């Protein structure tokens, strides 16, 4: 496998060489050697941990297996990592010998954001069709005996996406419901989407629920990309959301809060006040601070407790300016141990209005404005049933979620 990979940024107008990343076996760390050109005209690639772009920089030992967070953000986890491991094993390879740099080489030019890693696997089939039934059937039956070629095809279409659910990226024409390979040019009404199938632990109606939550979040003023539900011939449902790191053939550099701060998203390390302070540190935009406060309040009132630091991200264009990304992975969830992954003024299980306003105030948001945002969010969340009906959530499931939302809201407004 590869021990040295070149790194570039591609915003859609040609690749800009950043340097090379190599694996040091005896230290089990990745070393980045920045190019002289990028050092002379740098961009704030990772605005918290990479202060200087010159010479050679060693990755930290934890939490990303020797990688800097900005490059770890390019790697698939959960479902995508499982596909890579299964494919290597089916081909007779040793997963233990696969380094993080090897995994970056497998991501190649197809990952999230604008980072590109060479060499890529030039054997990928181009412009192949995407069959939802094939994907759903294979995802349901995925096991040790799944053929290596099927695993390879699923990995290729995953495009470096992260998370626990089976997913792929594609060009989608929402009006006609047509899918194309994501490596083609975006034209004729096609836009870049990420398409998710439910996991074995999800509700059978996870796609409809996530669509309802996306619509409810937009009603609450949370910035979301357009979303829809796709159906297979056999009736399986997929949730499809437009990608915010793509705009036609243009690309944006993406960095999660976990990657910026070098945090393990599975561990409770920071709270919402810290996250909002990070927003101001990275973007310097009060609009983004208000937006993150709005998301905190929505997640609390709508019972989305899987709100860890990898589910919040930032985007940078070719001008080097950072902004908060649209929200994503918002749906009904119990969270770790039944609590929010990010505490709210010290409270993770039963946050009240006072906790939400206190967290926003600690981050610098004035209390009257925070109270206005809370009222906006509450008005949208109490309208859950309408959004559930519009998205096709079955009535018994919608009623069960409504019961949980009612409990949360009644606690919050006491």
VOPAGU-2260 file (C-alpha; in pm, 1 decimal, decimal comma):
REM VOPAGU-2260
SITE   aa  ch    i         X         Y         Z
SITE  UNK   A    0       0,0       0,0       0,0
SITE  UNK   A    1      98,2     365,8     -26,3
SITE  UNK   A    2     344,3     513,0     225,2
SITE  UNK   A    3     351,9     864,1      72,0
SITE  UNK   A    4      62,9    1060,6     -74,8
SITE  UNK   A    5      52,3    1405,0    -232,9
SITE  UNK   A    6    -208,8    1650,0    -100,8
SITE  UNK   A    7    -386,8    1920,1    -297,7
SITE  UNK   A    8    -680,9    2157,0    -266,6
SITE  UNK   A    9    -923,8    2160,7    -557,7
SITE  UNK   A   10   -1194,0    2427,0    -545,0
SITE  UNK   A   11   -1307,0    2333,1    -894,5
SITE  UNK   A   12   -1059,3    2543,9   -1088,8
SITE  UNK   A   13    -757,4    2315,6   -1078,7
SITE  UNK   A   14    -555,7    2154,9    -802,5
SITE  UNK   A   15    -326,5    2356,3    -581,0
SITE  UNK   A   16     -41,3    2142,1    -446,5
SITE  UNK   A   17      -7,8    2156,5     -65,8
SITE  UNK   A   18     267,8    1905,4      -6,7
SITE  UNK   A   19     307,3    1538,5      78,3
SITE  UNK   A   20     197,0    1323,2     367,4
SITE  UNK   A   21     395,9    1014,6     464,3
SITE  UNK   A   22     356,7     742,0     725,2
SITE  UNK   A   23     640,3     688,4     974,7
SITE  UNK   A   24     603,1     322,8    1079,8
SITE  UNK   A   25     831,0     323,3    1384,6
SITE  UNK   A   26     654,8     628,2    1533,1
SITE  UNK   A   27     308,9     542,9    1400,9
SITE  UNK   A   28     255,2     903,5    1299,5
SITE  UNK   A   29     193,4    1086,6     973,8
SITE  UNK   A   30     435,2    1360,0     869,1
SITE  UNK   A   31     326,6    1642,3     638,0
SITE  UNK   A   32     590,8    1818,7     431,1
SITE  UNK   A   33     441,9    2145,5     304,8
SITE  UNK   A   34     529,6    2267,4     -42,7
SITE  UNK   A   35     730,3    2587,9     -69,0
SITE  UNK   A   36     463,4    2749,0    -286,9
SITE  UNK   A   37     185,2    2682,6     -36,1
SITE  UNK   A   38     406,4    2798,6     251,9
SITE  UNK   A   39     467,8    3125,7      65,9
SITE  UNK   A   40      96,7    3178,9      -4,5
SITE  UNK   A   41     -86,7    2977,0     262,7
SITE  UNK   A   42    -454,5    2940,6     340,3
SITE  UNK   A   43    -591,6    2879,0     694,1
SITE  UNK   A   44    -635,7    2508,1     624,6
SITE  UNK   A   45    -700,5    2421,7     989,7
SITE  UNK   A   46    -739,1    2744,9    1187,3
SITE  UNK   A   47    -682,4    2615,1    1539,8
SITE  UNK   A   48    -411,6    2347,6    1540,0
SITE  UNK   A   49    -208,7    2429,4    1228,6
SITE  UNK   A   50     -69,1    2773,6    1302,3
SITE  UNK   A   51     238,5    2753,2    1078,3
SITE  UNK   A   52     250,7    2606,8     728,9
SITE  UNK   A   53     617,4    2546,8     665,4
SITE  UNK   A   54     867,8    2265,3     673,6
SITE  UNK   A   55     756,2    1931,0     819,0
SITE  UNK   A   56     471,1    1887,1    1068,7
SITE  UNK   A   57     409,9    1566,7    1263,1
SITE  UNK   A   58      54,8    1460,1    1334,1
SITE  UNK   A   59     -53,2    1412,0    1696,4
SITE  UNK   A   60     -63,9    1057,4    1831,6
SITE  UNK   A   61    -430,7    1095,9    1935,6
SITE  UNK   A   62    -717,1    1108,4    1865,3
SITE  UNK   A   63    -684,7    1040,9    1488,4
SITE  UNK   A   64    -428,7     758,6    1471,5
SITE  UNK   A   65    -139,5     990,8    1395,0
SITE  UNK   A   66    -315,2    1225,5    1152,3
SITE  UNK   A   67    -387,0    1595,4    1186,3
SITE  UNK   A   68    -760,0    1653,8    1228,7
SITE  UNK   A   69    -794,1    1829,5     894,3
SITE  UNK   A   70    -684,3    1514,6     710,5
SITE  UNK   A   71    -871,4    1280,8     945,1
SITE  UNK   A   72   -1188,9    1465,2     840,5
SITE  UNK   A   73   -1135,1    1321,7     490,7
SITE  UNK   A   74   -1152,8     963,3     613,0
SITE  UNK   A   75   -1475,4     765,3     621,2
SITE  UNK   A   76   -1571,5     618,2     956,2
SITE  UNK   A   77   -1845,8     379,4    1059,3
SITE  UNK   A   78   -2001,8     242,6     741,2
SITE  UNK   A   79   -1726,4     361,3     504,7
SITE  UNK   A   80   -1443,3     222,7     716,8
SITE  UNK   A   81   -1628,8    -107,0     744,4
SITE  UNK   A   82   -1648,7    -129,8     364,0
SITE  UNK   A   83   -1274,5     -71,3     325,5
SITE  UNK   A   84   -1187,9    -330,2     589,2
SITE  UNK   A   85   -1425,7    -589,0     442,6
SITE  UNK   A   86   -1291,7    -535,6      90,9
SITE  UNK   A   87    -927,4    -565,0     198,9
SITE  UNK   A   88   -1007,6    -882,0     394,2
SITE  UNK   A   89   -1198,8   -1037,0     102,3
SITE  UNK   A   90    -900,0    -974,8    -123,3
SITE  UNK   A   91    -670,8   -1152,0     122,5
SITE  UNK   A   92    -505,8    -840,0     263,0
SITE  UNK   A   93    -417,7    -767,5     624,6
SITE  UNK   A   94    -628,2    -487,7     773,7
SITE  UNK   A   95    -368,3    -446,3    1049,1
SITE  UNK   A   96    -118,0    -330,2     787,4
SITE  UNK   A   97    -348,2     -58,3     649,0
SITE  UNK   A   98    -224,5     280,9     770,4
SITE  UNK   A   99    -422,0     607,3     787,5
SITE  UNK   A  100    -216,9     733,6     491,5
SITE  UNK   A  101    -318,5     423,3     294,6
SITE  UNK   A  102    -679,7     508,0     370,8
SITE  UNK   A  103    -629,1     864,6     245,5
SITE  UNK   A  104    -493,4     721,4     -79,9
SITE  UNK   A  105    -812,3     515,9    -114,7
SITE  UNK   A  106   -1022,2     832,3     -66,3
SITE  UNK   A  107    -826,5     996,7    -347,7
SITE  UNK   A  108   -1012,5    1281,7    -515,4
SITE  UNK   A  109   -1356,3    1163,1    -409,0
SITE  UNK   A  110   -1377,3    1268,7     -45,6
SITE  UNK   A  111   -1588,7    1530,9     122,9
SITE  UNK   A  112   -1470,0    1889,0      84,6
SITE  UNK   A  113   -1190,6    2010,6    -142,5
SITE  UNK   A  114    -889,3    1808,5     -28,9
SITE  UNK   A  115    -745,2    1566,1    -285,7
SITE  UNK   A  116    -503,8    1281,4    -222,1
SITE  UNK   A  117    -283,9    1123,7    -490,9
SITE  UNK   A  118    -239,5     848,4    -593,6
SITE  UNK   A  119    -604,3     771,1    -644,6
SITE  UNK   A  120    -736,6     432,4    -751,9
SITE  UNK   A  121    -748,8     489,7   -1126,1
SITE  UNK   A  122    -926,1     157,3   -1174,7
SITE  UNK   A  123   -1261,0     304,0   -1065,5
SITE  UNK   A  124   -1538,4     260,9   -1321,4
SITE  UNK   A  125   -1656,5     597,2   -1448,5
SITE  UNK   A  126   -2013,8     715,4   -1494,7
SITE  UNK   A  127   -2163,6     383,0   -1390,0
SITE  UNK   A  128   -2534,6     359,7   -1308,1
SITE  UNK   A  129   -2656,4     366,0    -947,1
SITE  UNK   A  130   -2930,3     118,5    -862,3
SITE  UNK   A  131   -3111,4     188,5    -534,5
SITE  UNK   A  132   -3249,8    -166,0    -514,3
SITE  UNK   A  133   -2900,7    -314,5    -553,4
SITE  UNK   A  134   -2766,0     -86,9    -280,4
SITE  UNK   A  135   -3053,8    -154,6     -37,2
SITE  UNK   A  136   -3038,3    -532,0     -87,2
SITE  UNK   A  137   -2661,4    -543,8     -45,4
SITE  UNK   A  138   -2665,5    -313,9     259,6
SITE  UNK   A  139   -2926,3    -536,0     426,4
SITE  UNK   A  140   -2725,6    -852,1     354,6
SITE  UNK   A  141   -2373,0    -717,1     403,9
SITE  UNK   A  142   -2155,2    -983,6     563,2
SITE  UNK   A  143   -1825,0   -1164,8     554,5
SITE  UNK   A  144   -1919,2   -1342,7     229,6
SITE  UNK   A  145   -2009,7   -1028,4      32,9
SITE  UNK   A  146   -1809,1   -1037,6    -294,9
SITE  UNK   A  147   -1505,0    -807,5    -303,3
SITE  UNK   A  148   -1621,9    -640,9    -627,1
SITE  UNK   A  149   -1954,3    -546,1    -465,7
SITE  UNK   A  150   -1770,1    -407,0    -164,8
SITE  UNK   A  151   -1543,6    -209,5    -396,4
SITE  UNK   A  152   -1836,6     -62,5    -585,4
SITE  UNK   A  153   -2010,8      41,6    -263,5
SITE  UNK   A  154   -1687,8     196,1    -133,0
SITE  UNK   A  155   -1635,9     391,9    -452,3
SITE  UNK   A  156   -1984,6     536,4    -444,6
SITE  UNK   A  157   -1951,6     621,5     -71,9
SITE  UNK   A  158   -1713,4     899,8    -177,1
SITE  UNK   A  159   -1545,7     931,4     163,6
SITE  UNK   A  160   -1872,3     999,7     346,6
SITE  UNK   A  161   -1876,1     936,0     720,1
SITE  UNK   A  162   -2128,7     813,4     975,1
SITE  UNK   A  163   -2288,9     488,0    1083,0
SITE  UNK   A  164   -2558,6     461,9     815,4
SITE  UNK   A  165   -2504,8     298,1     473,8
SITE  UNK   A  166   -2474,7     582,6     225,4
SITE  UNK   A  167   -2341,1     695,3    -107,8
SITE  UNK   A  168   -2291,7    1022,1    -293,6
SITE  UNK   A  169   -2441,7    1089,5    -633,4
SITE  UNK   A  170   -2569,4    1348,6    -873,9
SITE  UNK   A  171   -2946,8    1365,3    -837,1
SITE  UNK   A  172   -3212,4    1535,9   -1043,8
SITE  UNK   A  173   -3475,9    1580,6    -769,1
SITE  UNK   A  174   -3759,1    1657,9   -1010,9
SITE  UNK   A  175   -3711,5    1340,1   -1214,7
SITE  UNK   A  176   -3561,8    1123,2    -940,8
SITE  UNK   A  177   -3266,4    1032,8   -1164,5
SITE  UNK   A  178   -2924,2     938,5   -1024,4
SITE  UNK   A  179   -2584,2     963,8   -1189,6
SITE  UNK   A  180   -2229,2     889,4   -1082,4
SITE  UNK   A  181   -2098,7    1178,2    -869,7
SITE  UNK   A  182   -1777,2    1204,5   -1075,0
SITE  UNK   A  183   -1963,7    1330,5   -1380,6
SITE  UNK   A  184   -2019,4    1700,8   -1446,7
SITE  UNK   A  185   -2321,9    1851,1   -1273,7
SITE  UNK   A  186   -2553,9    1952,6   -1556,1
SITE  UNK   A  187   -2913,9    1934,8   -1679,2
SITE  UNK   A  188   -3076,5    1981,0   -1337,5
SITE  UNK   A  189   -2847,5    1738,3   -1152,3
SITE  UNK   A  190   -2703,0    1844,4    -815,7
SITE  UNK   A  191   -2464,4    1673,2    -576,5
SITE  UNK   A  192   -2641,8    1478,4    -299,7
SITE  UNK   A  193   -2557,8    1243,0     -18,1
SITE  UNK   A  194   -2802,7     952,4      -6,7
SITE  UNK   A  195   -2854,5     755,9     316,5
SITE  UNK   A  196   -3014,1     420,8     384,9
SITE  UNK   A  197   -3128,2     319,5     732,2
SITE  UNK   A  198   -2902,1     114,0     956,0
SITE  UNK   A  199   -3014,0    -204,8    1128,3
SITE  UNK   A  200   -3069,3      -3,6    1448,7
SITE  UNK   A  201   -3281,4     267,5    1286,9
SITE  UNK   A  202   -3655,1     301,9    1269,8
SITE  UNK   A  203   -3799,4     146,9     950,2
SITE  UNK   A  204   -3911,6     499,7     861,9
SITE  UNK   A  205   -3579,3     674,2     931,6
SITE  UNK   A  206   -3577,2     845,3     589,4
SITE  UNK   A  207   -3921,1    1001,8     635,3
SITE  UNK   A  208   -3833,6    1106,0     991,0
SITE  UNK   A  209   -3513,6    1280,2     882,4
SITE  UNK   A  210   -3701,6    1460,6     605,4
SITE  UNK   A  211   -3963,6    1577,9     856,2
SITE  UNK   A  212   -3689,4    1699,4    1089,0
SITE  UNK   A  213   -3515,2    1884,9     805,6
SITE  UNK   A  214   -3836,3    2067,8     723,4
SITE  UNK   A  215   -3908,0    2141,5    1089,9
SITE  UNK   A  216   -3552,7    2271,1    1137,4
SITE  UNK   A  217   -3587,9    2505,1     839,9
SITE  UNK   A  218   -3914,3    2632,3     988,1
SITE  UNK   A  219   -3716,0    2705,6    1305,9
SITE  UNK   A  220   -3462,7    2910,0    1108,9
SITE  UNK   A  221   -3190,9    2643,6    1099,4
SITE  UNK   A  222   -2994,3    2654,3     774,1
SITE  UNK   A  223   -3039,7    2322,5     590,0
SITE  UNK   A  224   -2985,2    2213,5     231,2
SITE  UNK   A  225   -3275,4    2080,9      22,6
SITE  UNK   A  226   -3375,3    1722,4      98,1
SITE  UNK   A  227   -3609,0    1453,9     -32,0
SITE  UNK   A  228   -3691,2    1084,6       5,8
SITE  UNK   A  229   -3618,0     834,3    -272,3
SITE  UNK   A  230   -3788,3     496,9    -302,9
SITE  UNK   A  231   -3675,1     170,3    -459,5
SITE  UNK   A  232   -3898,1     -53,4    -668,6
SITE  UNK   A  233   -3936,9    -274,6    -360,1
SITE  UNK   A  234   -4043,4      16,5    -142,1
SITE  UNK   A  235   -3719,8      79,3      52,6
SITE  UNK   A  236   -3667,3     446,1     138,6
SITE  UNK   A  237   -3352,1     659,8     118,6
SITE  UNK   A  238   -3300,6    1009,0     260,8
SITE  UNK   A  239   -3122,6    1237,0      11,8
SITE  UNK   A  240   -2980,8    1579,3     104,7
SITE  UNK   A  241   -2801,9    1821,2    -124,0
SITE  UNK   A  242   -2431,3    1844,1     -43,4
SITE  UNK   A  243   -2312,3    2177,5      93,7
SITE  UNK   A  244   -1946,6    2113,8       1,9
SITE  UNK   A  245   -2036,7    2118,8    -368,2
SITE  UNK   A  246   -2185,9    2391,0    -586,8
SITE  UNK   A  247   -2208,5    2250,9    -935,6
SITE  UNK   A  248   -1848,4    2171,6   -1022,5
SITE  UNK   A  249   -1712,6    2400,9    -749,5
SITE  UNK   A  250   -1585,3    2251,7    -422,9
SITE  UNK   A  251   -1546,4    2388,0     -69,9
SITE  UNK   A  252   -1297,3    2284,3     195,8
SITE  UNK   A  253   -1481,8    2127,3     491,0
SITE  UNK   A  254   -1360,3    2084,8     849,1
SITE  UNK   A  255   -1561,1    1944,9    1141,4
SITE  UNK   A  256   -1548,4    2083,7    1493,8
SITE  UNK   A  257   -1396,4    1751,1    1600,6
SITE  UNK   A  258   -1122,1    1782,1    1339,5
SITE  UNK   A  259   -1047,9    2147,1    1418,7
SITE  UNK   A  260   -1013,2    2086,5    1793,5
SITE  UNK   A  261    -859,2    1737,2    1767,2
SITE  UNK   A  262   -1138,0    1578,8    1968,5
SITE  UNK   A  263   -1272,5    1223,6    1975,8
SITE  UNK   A  264   -1638,6    1279,1    1893,2
SITE  UNK   A  265   -1736,3     971,7    2096,6
SITE  UNK   A  266   -1615,2    1128,4    2421,7
SITE  UNK   A  267   -1791,4    1412,1    2610,5
SITE  UNK   A  268   -1519,2    1676,2    2587,4
SITE  UNK   A  269   -1679,7    2016,4    2522,9
SITE  UNK   A  270   -2024,8    2168,2    2563,1
SITE  UNK   A  271   -2242,4    2393,6    2349,0
SITE  UNK   A  272   -2094,5    2713,2    2494,8
SITE  UNK   A  273   -1748,2    2594,3    2388,8
SITE  UNK   A  274   -1882,5    2509,3    2043,6
SITE  UNK   A  275   -2036,4    2854,4    2001,4
SITE  UNK   A  276   -1708,9    3014,1    2110,1
SITE  UNK   A  277   -1534,3    2804,0    1845,3
SITE  UNK   A  278   -1778,8    2938,0    1586,1
SITE  UNK   A  279   -1678,4    3294,4    1670,5
SITE  UNK   A  280   -1308,4    3203,6    1674,0
SITE  UNK   A  281   -1326,8    3043,1    1328,2
SITE  UNK   A  282   -1574,5    3268,1    1144,4
SITE  UNK   A  283   -1582,7    3599,8    1336,3
SITE  UNK   A  284   -1945,5    3624,0    1227,4
SITE  UNK   A  285   -2226,4    3704,5    1470,7
SITE  UNK   A  286   -2475,6    3554,0    1224,8
SITE  UNK   A  287   -2296,8    3220,4    1261,1
SITE  UNK   A  288   -2302,1    3250,3    1641,5
SITE  UNK   A  289   -2679,0    3305,1    1632,5
SITE  UNK   A  290   -2719,5    3015,5    1392,6
SITE  UNK   A  291   -2533,2    2777,9    1624,8
SITE  UNK   A  292   -2740,6    2896,0    1920,8
SITE  UNK   A  293   -3051,1    2825,5    1714,3
SITE  UNK   A  294   -2927,2    2472,6    1636,8
SITE  UNK   A  295   -2855,1    2408,4    2003,8
SITE  UNK   A  296   -3209,4    2510,2    2095,1
SITE  UNK   A  297   -3361,1    2307,7    1813,2
SITE  UNK   A  298   -3164,9    1996,0    1905,2
SITE  UNK   A  299   -3275,3    2034,0    2266,8
SITE  UNK   A  300   -3646,4    2090,2    2199,7
SITE  UNK   A  301   -3671,4    1841,8    1909,3
SITE  UNK   A  302   -3492,0    1561,6    2097,6
SITE  UNK   A  303   -3192,5    1530,9    1864,0
SITE  UNK   A  304   -2927,5    1414,9    2109,7
SITE  UNK   A  305   -2675,4    1272,6    1862,9
SITE  UNK   A  306   -2528,4    1624,1    1843,0
SITE  UNK   A  307   -2158,4    1544,3    1884,6
SITE  UNK   A  308   -1869,2    1753,9    1754,6
SITE  UNK   A  309   -1840,2    1566,8    1425,0
SITE  UNK   A  310   -2197,1    1669,2    1341,0
SITE  UNK   A  311   -2101,3    2037,9    1323,1
SITE  UNK   A  312   -1877,7    2167,1    1043,8
SITE  UNK   A  313   -1726,6    2472,5     877,4
SITE  UNK   A  314   -1662,9    2558,9     512,1
SITE  UNK   A  315   -1380,9    2753,5     349,2
SITE  UNK   A  316   -1371,0    2885,0      -5,9
SITE  UNK   A  317   -1070,1    2971,7    -219,8
SITE  UNK   A  318   -1055,8    3315,8     -53,9
SITE  UNK   A  319    -964,4    3154,7     281,0
SITE  UNK   A  320   -1275,3    3283,1     461,9
SITE  UNK   A  321   -1447,5    3037,8     697,7
SITE  UNK   A  322   -1822,4    3014,2     759,7
SITE  UNK   A  323   -2045,8    2774,2     950,2
SITE  UNK   A  324   -2179,8    2497,4     724,9
SITE  UNK   A  325   -2549,7    2417,9     693,3
SITE  UNK   A  326   -2677,3    2176,7     957,5
SITE  UNK   A  327   -2681,7    1803,0     888,1
SITE  UNK   A  328   -2762,0    1468,1    1053,8
SITE  UNK   A  329   -3056,6    1619,3    1238,7
SITE  UNK   A  330   -3327,2    1373,0    1338,6
SITE  UNK   A  331   -3492,8    1216,8    1642,9
SITE  UNK   A  332   -3227,4    1040,8    1850,9
SITE  UNK   A  333   -3171,0     930,5    2209,0
SITE  UNK   A  334   -2802,6    1018,5    2226,6
SITE  UNK   A  335   -2532,9     849,9    2436,5
SITE  UNK   A  336   -2693,3     718,1    2754,1
SITE  UNK   A  337   -3007,8     914,8    2677,0
SITE  UNK   A  338   -2827,1    1250,0    2699,5
SITE  UNK   A  339   -2704,2    1514,4    2459,0
SITE  UNK   A  340   -2350,3    1453,3    2334,5
SITE  UNK   A  341   -2288,2    1823,2    2404,7
SITE  UNK   A  342   -2400,3    1945,9    2747,1
SITE  UNK   A  343   -2603,7    2264,8    2777,0
SITE  UNK   A  344   -2483,4    2476,8    3071,7
SITE  UNK   A  345   -2397,6    2154,8    3253,6
SITE  UNK   A  346   -2724,6    1977,4    3168,9
SITE  UNK   A  347   -2745,6    1690,6    2920,7
SITE  UNK   A  348   -3067,8    1506,0    3001,8
SITE  UNK   A  349   -3329,5    1766,5    3098,1
SITE  UNK   A  350   -3218,0    2104,4    2959,0
SITE  UNK   A  351   -3447,4    2393,4    3044,7
SITE  UNK   A  352   -3490,2    2731,3    2883,9
SITE  UNK   A  353   -3261,6    2880,4    3148,4
SITE  UNK   A  354   -2982,6    2637,8    3051,8
SITE  UNK   A  355   -3017,8    2725,2    2683,7
SITE  UNK   A  356   -3012,7    3099,7    2747,7
SITE  UNK   A  357   -2718,1    3063,9    2987,7
SITE  UNK   A  358   -2511,5    2869,5    2731,4
SITE  UNK   A  359   -2586,8    3127,1    2462,9
SITE  UNK   A  360   -2498,2    3408,3    2703,6
SITE  UNK   A  361   -2166,6    3246,6    2795,6
SITE  UNK   A  362   -2076,8    3248,3    2425,8
SITE  UNK   A  363   -2158,8    3618,9    2396,0
SITE  UNK   A  364   -2518,4    3624,4    2272,3
SITE  UNK   A  365   -2736,9    3883,0    2443,2
SITE  UNK   A  366   -3021,9    3737,7    2646,6
SITE  UNK   A  367   -3308,3    3924,0    2466,8
SITE  UNK   A  368   -3185,9    3794,2    2130,6
SITE  UNK   A  369   -3139,2    3443,0    2266,0
SITE  UNK   A  370   -3495,2    3453,8    2402,1
SITE  UNK   A  371   -3626,4    3554,7    2057,5
SITE  UNK   A  372   -3445,9    3260,9    1899,8
SITE  UNK   A  373   -3587,4    3023,8    2161,9
SITE  UNK   A  374   -3941,7    3144,5    2081,7
SITE  UNK   A  375   -3884,8    3088,0    1707,7
SITE  UNK   A  376   -3761,7    2734,7    1766,0
SITE  UNK   A  377   -4036,9    2644,2    2010,0
SITE  UNK   A  378   -4304,3    2759,5    1762,5
SITE  UNK   A  379   -4158,9    2535,9    1490,5
SITE  UNK   A  380   -4111,2    2228,6    1709,7
SITE  UNK   A  381   -4465,3    2224,8    1847,9
SITE  UNK   A  382   -4576,7    2193,4    1483,7
SITE  UNK   A  383   -4406,5    1852,1    1452,7
SITE  UNK   A  384   -4723,1    1663,5    1353,5
SITE  UNK   A  385   -4769,9    1873,5    1039,5
SITE  UNK   A  386   -4412,3    1817,8     925,8
SITE  UNK   A  387   -4442,1    1445,7    1000,7
SITE  UNK   A  388   -4762,1    1416,5     796,5
SITE  UNK   A  389   -4609,8    1607,0     503,4
SITE  UNK   A  390   -4302,5    1380,4     503,3
SITE  UNK   A  391   -4501,6    1057,3     522,8
SITE  UNK   A  392   -4406,6     949,2     875,8
SITE  UNK   A  393   -4660,9     684,1     988,0
SITE  UNK   A  394   -4905,0     821,0    1242,7
SITE  UNK   A  395   -4811,4     582,3    1523,9
SITE  UNK   A  396   -4442,9     668,4    1487,9
SITE  UNK   A  397   -4520,6    1040,5    1460,8
SITE  UNK   A  398   -4729,0    1015,3    1778,2
SITE  UNK   A  399   -4444,6     843,2    1967,2
SITE  UNK   A  400   -4200,7    1118,0    1867,7
SITE  UNK   A  401   -4461,3    1383,1    1952,2
SITE  UNK   A  402   -4489,1    1240,7    2302,3
SITE  UNK   A  403   -4112,6    1275,3    2354,0
SITE  UNK   A  404   -4108,5    1628,9    2213,7
SITE  UNK   A  405   -4395,8    1726,0    2442,2
SITE  UNK   A  406   -4206,6    1598,4    2746,7
SITE  UNK   A  407   -3888,9    1781,5    2646,3
SITE  UNK   A  408   -4069,7    2107,7    2575,4
SITE  UNK   A  409   -4271,6    2093,0    2895,6
SITE  UNK   A  410   -3946,9    2059,4    3092,8
SITE  UNK   A  411   -3776,1    2336,0    2896,4
SITE  UNK   A  412   -4043,8    2603,0    2943,1
SITE  UNK   A  413   -4099,3    2551,5    3316,0
